[in-house]
Amino acid sequence: MRQARKLAVLTGAGVSRESGIPTFRDAQTGLWASYDPARLATPQGFLADPPLVWRWYDMRRAIVLDAQPNPGHLALSEMEEMIPSVVIITQNIDGLHARAGSRDIIELHGNIARYKCFENEHPQADVQPGLGEPPRCSCGSLLRPDVVWFGENLPPAALERAFSEIRSAQVALVVGTSGLVQPAASLPFIARHHGAYLVEVNPEETATTIIADCFLQGRSGEILPRIVEAMRDLKV
């Protein structure tokens, strides 16, 4: 890693969980436990009950805004000081990589702090929190979170760039992701096919482990700072 010109990092829910952000299903507690995910995170569910979906994401957004980047996020941003090119490809929607200081981030699943209108995808800023139902865009369409729902395609530009960046990386670092959700799950295999040295950091083995050059078992908030420390100590 210390000698790499380019590092591509793929992160998943495990990194956010260490900042206290529950996964989608983990967040379905209390009032929300009885709801089918299809009612909360699909275009059809939104159209059937816009206020319900809006309140669900408003609750989750409040959790995200209260969360802070953890040592894993901070370690990844520190790697930019030692490697000429570092790109973060994330499946997370919380924006914590940016808040930790990472500068080049590809958000495959969108960002919960952004909004767009349902019909025309016009971006919308400065939406008031705590509303009981979605406001409308200037075009008349209801606003929705700018995240990828079940059954929707990933943003084409983000996905295309993710494939491009992973193909040209000397080192690929896979952190906190199960390796089961496509198309992101294919990225480590593409990196390996194109000659990248593949490092996986996860508490448990995943579908990626079998192809990894190096599997570091543990939480990202513990392992990534140790990698940074070792890189700082190494003279090349």
Secondary structure as UniProt FT lines:
FT   TURN            2..3
FT   STRAND          6..11
FT   HELIX           13..17
FT   TURN            18..20
FT   TURN            24..27
FT   HELIX           30..34
FT   HELIX           37..40
FT   HELIX           43..48
FT   HELIX           50..66
FT   HELIX           71..78
FT   HELIX           79..81
FT   STRAND          85..90
FT   HELIX           96..100
FT   STRAND          105..107
FT   TURN            108..109
FT   STRAND          110..117
FT   TURN            118..120
FT   STRAND          123..124
FT   TURN            129..130
FT   TURN            138..139
FT   STRAND          142..147
FT   TURN            150..151
FT   HELIX           156..167
FT   STRAND          171..175
FT   TURN            182..183
FT   HELIX           184..186
FT   HELIX           187..193
FT   TURN            194..195
FT   STRAND          197..202
FT   TURN            207..208
FT   HELIX           209..211
FT   STRAND          214..217
FT   HELIX           220..233
//
